[in-house]
């Protein structure tokens, strides 16, 4: 990363960091997520103006997916996707949960496409078995 992208400061606004790290497409979407309680800093709710620093723990909920990360670098400007991954580390547990959820969604979509609509009794039982509800 170039020096213009990484600041000398050890702090930046949380909405700005989430946008720069590419968790949200716009800064206003990041601010709305923070206001809505979808982002937690060190286990606490935050406001969009909250300053985050290196080694802060973030929990980000985006749709069905959640990320449990630790900040390792601060960026003021939006960086490429490859460089954005260098701004944080994600816990192994978080990665495993997201991969499991992705696989479950893929299987459910495949099963739904197979039946073409509302599942019959047998299809419903198969879906419940996949979801672990039986």
Backbone as CSV, one residue per row, in Angstrom:
resi,resn,N_x,N_y,N_z,CA_x,CA_y,CA_z,C_x,C_y,C_z
1,UNK,0.835,-1.173,0.000,0.000,0.000,0.000,0.879,1.235,0.000
2,UNK,0.413,2.248,-0.674,1.201,3.465,-0.724,1.011,4.263,0.560
3,UNK,1.889,5.216,0.756,1.833,5.995,1.990,0.616,6.908,2.022
4,UNK,0.054,7.255,0.854,-1.122,8.119,0.851,-2.371,7.377,1.312
5,UNK,-2.349,6.050,1.238,-3.524,5.268,1.620,-3.518,4.920,3.099
6,UNK,-2.347,4.763,3.676,-2.243,4.447,5.098,-1.873,5.722,5.832
7,UNK,-2.578,5.968,6.925,-2.322,7.202,7.661,-1.268,6.982,8.732
8,UNK,-0.678,8.078,9.155,0.259,8.018,10.270,-0.507,7.941,11.588
9,UNK,-1.764,8.400,11.554,-2.598,8.327,12.755,-2.903,6.871,13.060
10,UNK,-3.122,6.592,14.313,-3.486,5.240,14.714,-4.983,5.098,14.893
11,UNK,-5.745,6.153,14.556,-7.193,6.119,14.727,-7.886,6.689,13.500
12,UNK,-9.101,6.186,13.252,-9.970,6.749,12.222,-11.406,6.427,12.592
13,UNK,-12.332,7.137,11.970,-13.753,6.873,12.221,-14.109,5.466,11.761
14,UNK,-15.016,4.817,12.482,-15.366,3.435,12.152,-16.064,3.345,10.799
15,UNK,-16.942,4.306,10.477,-17.626,4.237,9.189,-16.640,4.401,8.036
16,UNK,-15.652,5.245,8.236,-14.633,5.461,7.210,-13.766,4.212,7.035
17,UNK,-13.403,3.569,8.138,-12.570,2.364,8.055,-13.331,1.215,7.388
18,UNK,-14.604,1.028,7.751,-15.410,-0.043,7.145,-15.546,0.156,5.640
19,UNK,-15.695,1.408,5.223,-15.775,1.720,3.800,-14.422,1.475,3.125
20,UNK,-13.338,1.919,3.731,-12.003,1.748,3.155,-11.617,0.277,3.070
21,UNK,-12.068,-0.537,4.037,-11.740,-1.965,4.055,-12.710,-2.782,3.197
22,UNK,-13.626,-2.103,2.517,-14.558,-2.717,1.564,-15.591,-3.643,2.180
23,UNK,-15.993,-3.372,3.406,-17.105,-4.121,3.980,-18.429,-3.547,3.489
24,UNK,-18.433,-2.248,3.113,-19.620,-1.592,2.590,-19.234,-0.765,1.375
25,UNK,-20.171,-0.647,0.409,-19.879,0.071,-0.825,-19.770,1.573,-0.623
26,UNK,-20.567,2.101,0.283,-20.513,3.540,0.536,-20.330,3.794,2.029
27,UNK,-19.859,4.979,2.306,-19.649,5.346,3.701,-20.982,5.524,4.421
28,UNK,-22.000,5.973,3.694,-23.315,6.138,4.321,-23.932,4.785,4.664
29,UNK,-23.698,3.750,3.851,-24.159,2.400,4.192,-23.438,1.893,5.439
30,UNK,-22.155,2.193,5.532,-21.389,1.794,6.713,-21.922,2.509,7.951
31,UNK,-22.206,3.800,7.821,-22.730,4.569,8.951,-24.101,4.044,9.376
32,UNK,-24.941,3.691,8.403,-26.270,3.157,8.718,-26.161,1.819,9.446
33,UNK,-25.216,0.985,9.036,-25.016,-0.308,9.699,-24.544,-0.110,11.136
34,UNK,-23.659,0.842,11.339,-23.159,1.115,12.693,-24.296,1.650,13.563
35,UNK,-25.084,2.591,13.023,-26.220,3.141,13.771,-27.238,2.063,14.104
36,UNK,-27.431,1.119,13.185,-28.416,0.065,13.371,-27.964,-1.064,14.272
37,UNK,-26.769,-0.979,14.810,-26.282,-2.001,15.736,-25.712,-3.226,15.051
38,UNK,-25.439,-3.143,13.757,-24.893,-4.280,13.013,-23.384,-4.398,13.176
39,UNK,-22.779,-3.386,13.770,-21.328,-3.387,13.983,-21.066,-3.138,15.464
40,UNK,-20.207,-3.963,16.040,-19.825,-3.802,17.444,-18.311,-3.642,17.521
41,UNK,-17.882,-2.732,18.374,-16.459,-2.483,18.584,-16.115,-2.957,19.985
42,UNK,-15.231,-3.921,20.070,-14.834,-4.506,21.357,-16.055,-4.933,22.180
43,UNK,-17.072,-5.446,21.499,-18.268,-5.953,22.160,-19.337,-4.921,22.453
44,UNK,-19.074,-3.653,22.181,-20.030,-2.584,22.477,-20.581,-1.978,21.196
45,UNK,-21.840,-1.500,21.266,-22.400,-0.756,20.147,-21.624,0.541,19.995
46,UNK,-21.608,1.065,18.783,-20.839,2.273,18.532,-21.644,3.234,17.673
47,UNK,-21.178,4.463,17.623,-21.726,5.460,16.716,-20.777,5.553,15.528
48,UNK,-21.260,6.045,14.378,-20.387,6.137,13.195,-19.137,6.980,13.407
49,UNK,-19.192,7.919,14.346,-18.031,8.783,14.588,-17.025,8.166,15.551
50,UNK,-17.303,6.990,16.050,-16.394,6.316,16.998,-15.039,6.094,16.335
51,UNK,-13.996,6.407,17.046,-12.648,6.203,16.527,-12.204,4.774,16.823
52,UNK,-11.706,4.108,15.793,-11.164,2.764,15.980,-9.660,2.835,15.799
53,UNK,-8.977,1.929,16.464,-7.517,1.910,16.377,-7.050,0.484,16.125
54,UNK,-5.790,0.337,15.895,-5.200,-0.977,15.644,-5.438,-1.871,16.856
55,UNK,-5.733,-3.126,16.598,-6.027,-4.185,17.568,-7.442,-4.125,18.152
56,UNK,-8.286,-3.204,17.672,-9.692,-3.226,18.080,-10.368,-4.442,17.449
57,UNK,-11.296,-5.032,18.194,-12.058,-6.184,17.710,-13.396,-5.683,17.176
58,UNK,-13.743,-6.086,15.954,-15.017,-5.694,15.357,-15.851,-6.927,15.069
59,UNK,-17.153,-6.804,15.306,-18.112,-7.826,14.898,-19.036,-7.141,13.906
60,UNK,-19.069,-7.637,12.668,-19.844,-7.019,11.599,-20.882,-8.020,11.114
61,UNK,-22.144,-7.626,11.126,-23.237,-8.468,10.636,-23.742,-7.837,9.347
62,UNK,-23.617,-8.577,8.240,-24.053,-8.081,6.935,-24.954,-9.128,6.302
63,UNK,-26.260,-8.915,6.377,-27.201,-9.901,5.862,-27.145,-11.154,6.717
64,UNK,-27.001,-12.301,6.074,-26.895,-13.565,6.801,-25.479,-13.811,7.311
65,UNK,-24.521,-13.085,6.778,-23.115,-13.337,7.080,-22.611,-12.420,8.191
66,UNK,-21.694,-12.947,8.990,-21.077,-12.138,10.036,-19.561,-12.317,9.976
67,UNK,-18.866,-11.280,10.385,-17.409,-11.260,10.376,-16.931,-10.885,11.771
68,UNK,-15.969,-11.621,12.285,-15.348,-11.319,13.571,-13.884,-11.030,13.266
69,UNK,-13.508,-9.757,13.299,-12.185,-9.361,12.821,-11.434,-8.538,13.860
70,UNK,-10.131,-8.417,13.609,-9.258,-7.569,14.406,-8.543,-6.619,13.448
71,UNK,-8.556,-5.339,13.748,-7.930,-4.337,12.881,-6.417,-4.401,13.056
72,UNK,-5.692,-4.492,11.935,-4.230,-4.505,12.014,-3.591,-3.331,11.276
73,UNK,-4.400,-2.563,10.524,-3.887,-1.371,9.843,-5.038,-0.389,9.653
74,UNK,-4.693,0.884,9.551,-5.682,1.943,9.381,-5.519,2.540,7.992
75,UNK,-6.643,2.721,7.299,-6.635,3.369,5.988,-7.690,4.463,5.989
76,UNK,-7.341,5.617,5.456,-8.279,6.736,5.350,-9.008,6.708,4.016
77,UNK,-8.342,6.177,2.987,-8.939,6.128,1.652,-9.264,4.690,1.289
78,UNK,-10.198,4.528,0.380,-10.599,3.200,-0.075,-9.444,2.581,-0.856
79,UNK,-9.173,1.318,-0.577,-8.055,0.631,-1.222,-8.595,-0.539,-2.032
80,UNK,-7.737,-1.153,-2.820,-8.156,-2.292,-3.636,-8.550,-3.457,-2.733
81,UNK,-9.277,-4.402,-3.298,-9.738,-5.556,-2.516,-8.552,-6.337,-1.959
82,UNK,-7.512,-6.468,-2.740,-6.323,-7.201,-2.290,-5.668,-6.497,-1.104
83,UNK,-5.574,-5.179,-1.181,-4.972,-4.419,-0.086,-5.905,-4.332,1.118
84,UNK,-7.217,-4.355,0.869,-8.183,-4.270,1.969,-8.059,-5.467,2.901
85,UNK,-7.725,-6.626,2.360,-7.566,-7.819,3.196,-6.377,-7.690,4.147
86,UNK,-5.459,-6.795,3.844,-4.294,-6.588,4.699,-4.591,-5.648,5.870
87,UNK,-5.785,-5.056,5.880,-6.149,-4.128,6.950,-6.660,-4.839,8.196
88,UNK,-7.023,-6.121,8.071,-7.616,-6.835,9.199,-7.276,-8.314,9.140
89,UNK,-7.465,-8.988,10.271,-7.394,-10.446,10.310,-8.733,-10.945,10.830
90,UNK,-9.169,-12.050,10.263,-10.447,-12.635,10.660,-10.188,-13.896,11.463
91,UNK,-10.999,-14.133,12.478,-10.816,-15.324,13.305,-11.170,-16.575,12.514
92,UNK,-10.525,-17.683,12.863,-10.792,-18.952,12.184,-12.239,-19.382,12.378
93,UNK,-12.767,-19.146,13.556,-14.157,-19.519,13.845,-15.117,-18.771,12.917
94,UNK,-14.861,-17.501,12.701,-15.697,-16.682,11.829,-15.647,-17.192,10.390
95,UNK,-14.460,-17.545,9.936,-14.302,-18.063,8.572,-15.056,-19.373,8.416
96,UNK,-14.908,-20.273,9.397,-15.603,-21.570,9.333,-17.117,-21.394,9.327
97,UNK,-17.631,-20.503,10.170,-19.077,-20.277,10.219,-19.596,-19.754,8.882
98,UNK,-18.870,-18.825,8.278,-19.298,-18.259,6.996,-19.246,-19.295,5.889
99,UNK,-18.201,-20.136,5.879,-18.110,-21.196,4.872,-19.236,-22.207,5.042
100,UNK,-19.564,-22.536,6.290,-20.652,-23.478,6.557,-21.985,-22.900,6.087
101,UNK,-22.217,-21.624,6.374,-23.450,-20.969,5.952,-23.538,-20.903,4.430
102,UNK,-22.428,-20.611,3.775,-22.399,-20.563,2.317,-22.751,-21.919,1.731
103,UNK,-22.199,-22.970,2.295,-22.485,-24.328,1.829,-23.955,-24.680,2.044
104,UNK,-24.507,-24.320,3.191,-25.915,-24.588,3.476,-26.816,-23.865,2.482
105,UNK,-26.521,-22.611,2.203,-27.311,-21.839,1.246,-27.222,-22.466,-0.136
106,UNK,-26.022,-22.897,-0.523,-25.840,-23.525,-1.832,-26.678,-24.796,-1.942
107,UNK,-26.671,-25.619,-0.893,-27.435,-26.868,-0.903,-28.932,-26.577,-0.942
108,UNK,-29.377,-25.591,-0.159,-30.799,-25.254,-0.141,-31.265,-24.745,-1.499
109,UNK,-30.452,-23.938,-2.153,-30.820,-23.434,-3.482,-30.871,-24.560,-4.497
110,UNK,-29.923,-25.474,-4.389,-29.912,-26.618,-5.296,-31.157,-27.480,-5.079
111,UNK,-31.522,-27.695,-3.814,-32.712,-28.492,-3.498,-33.978,-27.781,-3.975
112,UNK,-34.042,-26.469,-3.810,-35.212,-25.710,-4.245,-35.345,-25.747,-5.762
113,UNK,-34.218,-25.660,-6.471,-34.253,-25.718,-7.931,-34.675,-27.102,-8.410
114,UNK,-34.308,-28.120,-7.668,-34.640,-29.495,-8.039,-36.151,-29.709,-7.999
115,UNK,-36.830,-29.132,-7.009,-38.269,-29.322,-6.877,-39.055,-28.292,-7.679
116,UNK,-38.423,-27.221,-8.090,-39.056,-26.252,-8.960,-40.079,-25.343,-8.298
117,UNK,-40.324,-25.463,-7.056,-41.297,-24.618,-6.370,-41.447,-25.063,-4.940
118,UNK,-42.676,-25.055,-4.492,-42.951,-25.465,-3.116,-42.717,-26.968,-2.977
119,UNK,-41.915,-27.374,-1.979,-41.601,-28.803,-1.868,-42.802,-29.616,-1.385
120,UNK,-42.868,-30.857,-1.853,-43.898,-31.767,-1.371,-43.439,-32.347,-0.028
121,UNK,-44.172,-33.319,0.478,-43.874,-33.864,1.802,-42.464,-34.460,1.859
122,UNK,-42.097,-35.220,0.838,-40.773,-35.847,0.809,-39.678,-34.779,0.710
123,UNK,-39.898,-33.795,-0.152,-38.926,-32.717,-0.295,-38.763,-31.920,0.985
124,UNK,-39.874,-31.676,1.682,-39.829,-30.950,2.947,-39.031,-31.723,3.989
125,UNK,-39.232,-33.041,4.022,-38.476,-33.874,4.964,-36.989,-33.839,4.639
126,UNK,-36.653,-33.876,3.361,-35.238,-33.809,2.960,-34.620,-32.473,3.369
127,UNK,-35.357,-31.377,3.168,-34.848,-30.062,3.562,-34.653,-29.974,5.073
128,UNK,-35.595,-30.510,5.827,-35.472,-30.478,7.287,-34.280,-31.310,7.746
129,UNK,-34.032,-32.409,7.043,-32.891,-33.258,7.382,-31.580,-32.508,7.117
130,UNK,-31.522,-31.778,5.985,-30.327,-31.003,5.657,-30.081,-29.897,6.687
131,UNK,-31.150,-29.293,7.160,-31.026,-28.196,8.115,-30.798,-28.690,9.539
132,UNK,-30.895,-29.993,9.746,-30.647,-30.560,11.068,-31.804,-30.386,12.027
133,UNK,-33.006,-30.233,11.511,-34.176,-30.035,12.361,-34.885,-31.341,12.688
134,UNK,-34.399,-32.449,12.168,-35.026,-33.752,12.443,-34.143,-34.549,13.369
